[in-house]
Amino acid sequence: MMPPYYESRFIRANHPDRAQAIWLRWTLLMPAPGEPVADVWVMLFDPDGVGNRAIKVPHPMTEADYLSDPWSARIADTVIDDVHARGTLDGAAWDLAIAPGDEPVVKLLTDRSYTAKFPTAKTQVRHPLARFDGTVALGDTYVAVDSWRGSVNHNWGSKHTPAYAFGQVCGFDDHPNSSLEVVTARAAVGPLRLPAATLFVLRHAGWEVAVRSVLAARHTRGSYEPFRWTFGGRADGFELRGEIIAEPRDVIGLSYTDTNSQTKYCYNSALADCRITLSGNGLDTELAASRRAMFEILTDERHASVPVLA
């Protein structure tokens, strides 16, 4: 790996019955210019309880070890792989067992895009319907994780997409085996930002409805603002319409450093509401996820309604 480069391996999971969620990230950053760093992030969403909390602890690259086979990452005294996540930091500790499930990897891009220079940011969901059990302690807060549903994820590339909205649902309210991955993104070629493109992969009732390329995205649409997003499109004989909404109190603000050493702002909620309608091929379905969808915006601007916690 040579700079500029970043790589993030993360897990997220939601309480089965209440508005509470965890999000843990292991991130390598090799900027140009700038010094490389390996960050461990721990985020707790609990607006109805102790409140939202987040920490980021940086480490030197010499304390990081990322492997592809077997897939795993270690930063200092923290590790993640397909079946476990364990760690101890100054201010946090966790021990989680992961039951990955039988679902195949979710690829939001075409196979060719994963090996090409463009887009500069790649993403996959290794396990879209995983189960989590164990404990997470953050500060003076202890969280018992018992049969929480979530995902195991992998992002990497030479540069973050300049501006995007990203959404994920790991099981809808009445359809726990259905999942969604969706993004509306403005990629860049040099200093020029391209028009927004919306890609998605919805798995439901044995179908996979997917738009994975910019060419196919001519049949999709998406528009977002803090913190409301509407999107839709046609694919595989289906018409999909969707909306994801988050309240500011359900959002955590984070400061990201890109591979050019410039600062961007990430606003993420693991407690958003998602509504989907899907019609075609004999289906006419409505799907809902109540305060359990992930909704993330990356932007150059800070938003006064949400504090930056890390």
PAGU-304331 format. One record per residue (C-alpha): x, y, z; residue in three letters. Coordinates in steps of 0.1 Angstrom, whole numbers, padded with zeros to 4 digits, always signed. Each point is the difference from the previous one (the first is absolute). Example, Ala and Ser with C-alpha at 12.3 -4.5 7.8 and 13.67 -1.06 7.14 Angstrom:
BEGIN
+0123-0045+0078ALA;+0014+0034-0007SER;
This chain:
BEGIN
+0000+0000+0000MET;+0013+0034-0010MET;-0014+0034+0008PRO;-0025+0014-0007PRO;-0020-0029+0015TYR;-0026-0006+0027TYR;-0017-0032+0012GLU;-0028-0004+0025SER;-0014-0032+0015ARG;-0030+0005+0021PHE;-0030-0016+0018ILE;-0033+0015+0009ARG;-0029-0016+0019ALA;-0034+0010+0014ASN;-0019-0010+0031HIS;-0029-0022-0010PRO;-0026+0020+0019ASP;+0011+0035+0008ARG;+0018+0030-0016ALA;+0035-0010+0009GLN;+0029-0009-0023ALA;+0038-0005-0001ILE;+0025+0008-0027TRP;+0037-0010+0001LEU;+0026+0008-0026ARG;+0036-0009-0007TRP;+0015+0025-0025THR;+0033+0004-0017LEU;+0009+0034-0015LEU;+0030+0005-0022MET;-0003+0036-0012PRO;+0021+0019-0025ALA;+0013+0022+0014PRO;-0002-0009+0037GLY;+0010-0027+0025GLU;-0018-0034-0001PRO;-0022-0010+0030VAL;-0021-0029+0011ALA;-0032+0011+0018ASP;-0024-0020+0021VAL;-0035+0016+0003TRP;-0028-0010+0025VAL;-0034+0016-0003MET;-0031-0006+0021LEU;-0034+0012-0011PHE;-0023+0003+0030ASP;-0019+0033-0002PRO;-0029-0013+0022ASP;+0024-0012+0027GLY;+0035+0012+0009VAL;+0004+0020-0032GLY;+0021-0004-0031ASN;+0037-0006+0006ARG;+0031-0004-0022ALA;+0038-0003+0003ILE;+0028-0003-0025LYS;+0034-0012+0012VAL;+0029+0003-0025PRO;+0030-0024-0001HIS;+0032-0002-0021PRO;-0001-0021-0031MET;+0025-0024+0016THR;-0028-0011+0023GLU;-0023-0010-0028ALA;-0002-0033-0019ASP;-0027-0004-0028TYR;-0004-0034-0017LEU;-0022-0010-0029SER;+0002-0038+0005ASP;-0011-0006+0026PRO;-0019+0033+0000TRP;+0010+0017+0032SER;+0014+0033+0015ALA;+0020+0008+0031ARG;+0008+0034+0014ILE;+0018-0001+0033ALA;-0021-0020+0025ASP;-0031-0002-0023THR;-0009-0025-0027VAL;-0028-0007-0024ILE;-0007-0030-0023ASP;-0030-0017-0014ASP;-0011-0016+0034VAL;+0014+0022+0028HIS;+0007+0035+0009ALA;+0021+0007+0032ARG;+0018+0030+0013GLY;+0013+0020+0029THR;+0007+0038-0003LEU;+0004+0029+0023ASP;-0037+0006+0006GLY;-0016-0030-0016ALA;-0001-0038-0001ALA;-0020-0026-0019TRP;-0003-0037-0006ASP;-0025-0010-0027LEU;-0007-0034-0016ALA;-0013+0003-0036ILE;-0022-0025-0017ALA;+0004+0010-0037PRO;-0030-0018-0015GLY;-0002-0017-0034ASP;-0006+0031-0023GLU;+0025+0007-0027PRO;+0021+0031-0001VAL;-0018+0031-0011VAL;+0019+0018-0027LYS;-0012+0035-0007LEU;+0023+0003-0031LEU;+0006-0021-0030THR;+0029-0025+0002ASP;+0019+0021-0025ARG;-0004+0031+0022SER;+0018-0017+0029TYR;+0032-0004-0020THR;-0002+0033-0019ALA;+0014+0033+0011LYS;-0034+0016-0002PHE;-0020+0003+0022PRO;+0027+0008+0025THR;-0021-0013+0029ALA;-0010-0037+0003LYS;-0025-0016+0023THR;-0013-0035+0008GLN;-0022-0015+0027VAL;+0016-0033+0010ARG;-0029-0011+0022HIS;-0033+0020-0004PRO;-0021-0018+0026LEU;+0024-0009+0027ALA;-0009-0007+0037ARG;+0021+0016+0028PHE;+0003-0012+0036ASP;+0023+0013+0028GLY;+0008+0033+0017THR;+0011+0035-0008VAL;+0012+0025+0027ALA;+0005+0036-0010LEU;+0010+0024+0028GLY;-0022-0008+0030ASP;-0027-0016-0022THR;-0003-0038-0003TYR;-0021-0015-0028VAL;-0011-0036+0000ALA;-0003-0012-0037VAL;-0024-0029-0003ASP;-0012-0011-0034SER;+0006+0034-0016TRP;-0003+0001-0038ARG;+0025+0017-0022GLY;+0028-0003-0026SER;+0037-0005-0006VAL;+0014+0025-0025ASN;+0031+0009-0020HIS;+0009+0033-0017ASN;+0032+0010-0017TRP;+0014+0022-0028GLY;+0024+0028-0010SER;-0024+0028+0010LYS;-0035+0004+0016HIS;-0028+0008-0022THR;-0002+0039+0003PRO;-0037+0000+0010ALA;-0025-0028+0006TYR;-0030-0014+0019ALA;+0003-0036+0010PHE;-0027-0022+0014GLY;-0002-0036+0013GLN;-0028-0021+0014VAL;+0008-0034+0017CYS;-0035-0014+0001GLY;-0033+0019-0003PHE;-0026+0001+0028ASP;-0023-0027-0015ASP;+0026-0015-0024HIS;+0030-0008+0021PRO;+0018-0019-0028ASN;-0001+0029-0024SER;+0028+0025-0003SER;+0009+0032-0018LEU;+0032+0018-0010GLU;-0004+0034-0018VAL;+0022+0030-0008VAL;-0005+0033-0018THR;+0035+0013-0007ALA;+0018+0027-0019ARG;+0033-0014-0012ALA;+0028+0022-0013ALA;+0024-0001-0029VAL;+0029+0023+0010GLY;-0015+0033+0013PRO;-0034-0006-0017LEU;-0029-0016+0018ARG;-0023-0022-0021LEU;-0038+0001+0002PRO;-0014-0021+0028ALA;-0006-0037-0007ALA;-0022-0024+0021THR;+0009-0036+0003LEU;-0018-0026+0021PHE;-0004-0037+0008VAL;-0032-0012+0016LEU;-0005-0036+0010ARG;-0036-0010+0006HIS;-0021-0031-0005ALA;+0027-0019-0018GLY;+0006+0029-0024TRP;+0031+0022-0003GLU;-0009+0033-0016VAL;+0033+0018-0008ALA;+0014+0030-0018VAL;+0038-0001+0003ARG;+0014+0022-0029SER;-0001+0036-0009VAL;-0014-0010-0034LEU;-0029-0019+0016ALA;-0005+0029+0024ALA;-0015+0020-0028ARG;-0032-0018+0011HIS;+0003+0011+0036THR;-0003+0032+0020ARG;+0009+0013+0034GLY;-0001+0033+0019SER;+0011+0006+0036TYR;+0005+0026+0027GLU;+0006-0002+0037PRO;-0017-0022+0009PHE;-0025-0011-0026ARG;+0006-0020-0032TRP;-0023-0012-0028THR;+0012-0024-0026PHE;-0014-0025-0026GLY;+0005-0016-0033GLY;-0008-0028-0024ARG;+0019-0033-0001ALA;-0006-0037-0009ASP;-0037+0007-0008GLY;-0006+0018+0033PHE;-0008+0035+0010GLU;+0015+0010+0034LEU;-0008+0032+0020ARG;+0016+0007+0033GLY;+0004+0026+0027GLU;+0024+0001+0030ILE;-0005+0026+0028ILE;+0020+0006+0032ALA;-0006+0024+0029GLU;+0030+0021+0009PRO;+0000-0014+0035ARG;+0005-0035-0015ASP;+0031+0012-0020VAL;+0037-0001+0010ILE;+0024+0025-0016GLY;+0036-0011-0007LEU;+0030+0017-0015SER;+0017-0020-0029TYR;+0034+0007-0015THR;+0001-0009-0037ASP;+0031-0013-0018THR;+0009+0035-0011ASN;+0002+0009+0037SER;-0031+0023-0003GLN;-0028-0002+0026THR;-0035-0012-0008LYS;-0030-0005+0023TYR;-0020-0033+0003CYS;-0035+0001+0015TYR;-0012-0035+0008ASN;-0032-0013+0015SER;-0005-0037+0007ALA;-0035+0008+0011LEU;-0016+0014-0031ALA;-0034-0009-0015ASP;-0001-0016-0034CYS;-0031-0006-0022ARG;+0002-0019-0033ILE;-0027-0009-0026THR;+0008-0027-0025LEU;-0022-0009-0029SER;+0004-0023-0030GLY;+0004-0036-0008ASN;-0032-0008+0019GLY;+0011+0018+0031LEU;-0016+0031+0015ASP;+0018+0004+0034THR;+0006+0026+0026GLU;+0030-0004+0023LEU;+0007+0020+0031ALA;+0029+0002+0025ALA;-0008+0021+0030SER;+0030+0017+0017ARG;+0023-0028-0011ARG;+0013+0012-0034ALA;+0035+0015-0005MET;+0001+0034-0017PHE;+0033+0017-0006GLU;+0009+0033-0017ILE;+0035+0011-0009LEU;+0005+0037-0005THR;+0024+0029+0001ASP;-0023+0019+0023GLU;-0007-0002+0037ARG;-0037+0000+0011HIS;-0009+0019+0031ALA;-0028-0024+0010SER;+0024-0029+0006VAL;+0032+0002+0022PRO;+0032-0016-0013VAL;+0009-0025+0027LEU;+0032-0014-0014ALA;
